[in-house]
Amino acid sequence: FAQALLSDPALPLPDILVVEYNKAFPPPVRFQERFSDATVADFSGAEDSWLVFGKRRQWMGCSLQSLHDMVSDLGYSLLAADFEDLAFLRTGVLDLGGGSGELGKESGGGGAAGDWLFDVWLEAAHCAAPSRRLHGVQNSANLDLRALAEEGWEDRCHVAFSWWVHERGYLHSDMSCR
């Protein structure tokens, strides 16, 4: 949805972009739900959307890595991250005192490229209470989601991909890793 809006040449790009993200998948996992008319019809036709989506919350939305990659290409930097939302700032809108302006990029710059984004995810989505159960995502998952945070990036990708295939997440979403 965000990608469609941001790529529409008839619409101006916002200076600040605040989006909800799927916090179940840590970087470098790129998860992106594919929206369809059937999904929209299921959602709008339900009196209680939880009846439609409650059992598949982990397969909704986009991961931090996916959103970051999408908006970075459009000139945005990650400004803030919390348990529910990400805030991105368009380049040139505000002088952030030198540096990249990306949240955590200067302080977490050691290691492989992108490790800083994992550190942002750890602090915003994994370590903050009550996130150990990820607001119900863990309740409907057949995997202990802590495994995604405790493994190296290659293993995080393998575990996430195996889970996605096992639960047939590929029917309504895409997943990849760097």
C-alpha positions in Angstrom: 0.0 0.0 0.0 2.7 2.5 1.0 4.7 1.5 -2.1 1.8 2.2 -4.4 1.2 5.6 -2.8 4.8 6.6 -2.9 5.3 5.5 -6.5 2.3 7.4 -7.8 3.8 10.4 -9.7 0.5 12.3 -9.3 1.0 12.5 -5.5 3.7 14.6 -3.8 6.2 12.8 -1.6 5.6 13.6 2.1 8.4 15.1 4.1 7.8 12.8 7.0 6.5 9.2 6.6 5.1 7.3 9.5 4.2 3.7 8.9 3.2 0.7 11.0 5.5 -2.3 10.4 5.6 -6.1 11.0 7.9 -6.4 14.0 8.0 -10.2 13.9 10.8 -10.2 11.2 14.2 -8.7 12.1 16.6 -7.4 9.6 17.9 -8.6 7.2 14.6 -10.4 6.5 12.6 -8.6 3.9 8.9 -9.5 4.3 6.1 -7.9 2.4 2.5 -8.8 2.3 0.9 -8.9 -1.2 -2.4 -7.1 -1.0 -5.3 -8.4 -3.1 -8.9 -7.5 -3.7 -9.9 -10.7 -1.8 -7.9 -9.6 1.3 -9.6 -6.2 1.2 -13.0 -7.8 0.8 -12.4 -10.1 3.7 -11.3 -7.2 5.9 -14.1 -4.8 5.0 -16.8 -7.5 5.1 -15.9 -8.6 8.7 -17.6 -7.0 11.7 -14.5 -7.8 13.7 -11.3 -7.7 11.6 -9.6 -9.9 14.3 -11.8 -12.8 13.0 -10.2 -12.4 9.6 -6.6 -11.7 10.5 -6.1 -12.9 14.1 -4.6 -16.2 13.1 -2.2 -14.7 10.5 -0.9 -11.5 12.1 2.6 -12.6 11.5 1.9 -12.6 7.7 0.7 -9.0 7.5 2.4 -5.7 6.5 6.1 -5.2 5.8 9.2 -5.8 7.9 11.6 -3.1 9.0 14.1 -4.1 6.3 11.6 -4.1 3.5 10.2 -0.7 4.4 13.7 0.7 4.9 14.8 -0.5 1.5 11.7 0.8 -0.2 11.9 4.3 1.2 15.6 4.7 1.1 15.5 4.4 -2.6 13.1 7.4 -2.5 15.5 9.5 -0.4 14.2 8.8 3.1 16.2 8.2 6.3 15.0 6.3 9.4 14.3 9.0 12.0 12.6 6.9 14.8 11.4 3.4 15.5 9.1 2.2 18.3 7.1 -0.9 19.0 4.4 -0.1 16.5 5.7 2.5 14.0 8.7 3.7 11.9 9.2 7.3 11.1 11.2 8.3 8.0 12.4 11.8 7.1 13.0 12.9 3.5 16.5 14.0 2.7 17.1 17.7 2.9 14.0 18.5 5.0 15.8 19.0 8.3 19.5 19.4 9.1 20.3 16.7 11.6 23.7 18.0 12.5 25.8 16.1 10.0 26.2 12.4 9.6 23.7 10.2 7.8 20.7 11.2 9.9 19.7 7.5 10.1 18.6 6.4 13.6 21.4 4.3 15.1 23.6 4.2 12.0 26.5 6.1 13.5 26.5 4.3 16.8 25.9 0.8 15.5 28.1 1.0 12.5 30.4 -2.0 13.3 30.1 -5.3 11.6 28.4 -6.1 8.3 26.4 -3.5 6.5 22.9 -3.4 7.9 23.8 -4.6 11.4 22.8 -1.2 12.7 19.2 -1.8 11.4 19.1 -5.0 13.4 20.1 -3.1 16.5 17.3 -0.6 15.9 14.9 -3.5 15.6 16.2 -5.1 18.8 15.7 -2.0 20.8 12.3 -1.0 19.3 10.5 -4.3 18.8 12.2 -7.1 20.6 13.7 -5.8 23.9 11.0 -3.4 25.0 8.3 -4.8 27.3 5.7 -6.3 26.5 7.3 -7.3 23.2 8.5 -10.7 24.2 5.1 -11.9 23.0 5.0 -9.3 20.2 1.4 -8.2 21.0 -0.2 -11.4 20.1 1.9 -12.3 17.1 3.7 -15.0 19.2 0.3 -16.4 20.2 -0.6 -17.5 16.7 2.9 -18.4 15.6 4.1 -22.0 15.7 7.7 -20.8 16.2 9.3 -19.2 19.2 10.0 -15.8 17.7 13.0 -15.3 20.0 14.9 -17.6 17.7 14.8 -14.9 15.0 16.5 -12.5 17.3 19.1 -14.8 18.7 20.6 -16.2 15.5 23.1 -14.7 13.1 21.7 -13.0 10.0 22.0 -16.0 7.7 20.3 -18.2 10.3 17.6 -15.6 10.9 16.9 -15.7 7.2 16.8 -19.5 7.1 14.6 -19.8 10.1 12.2 -17.1 8.8 12.0 -18.6 5.4 11.4 -22.1 6.7 8.6 -20.8 8.9 7.1 -18.9 6.0 7.1 -21.9 3.7 5.8 -24.2 6.5 2.8 -21.9 7.2 2.3 -21.3 3.5 2.9 -17.5 3.9 4.0 -17.5 0.3 0.3 -17.6 -0.7 -0.1 -13.9 0.2 3.3 -12.5 0.8 6.9 -12.3 -0.4 10.1 -12.9 1.6 13.8 -12.6 0.8 17.1 -11.7 2.5 20.1 -9.8 1.4 
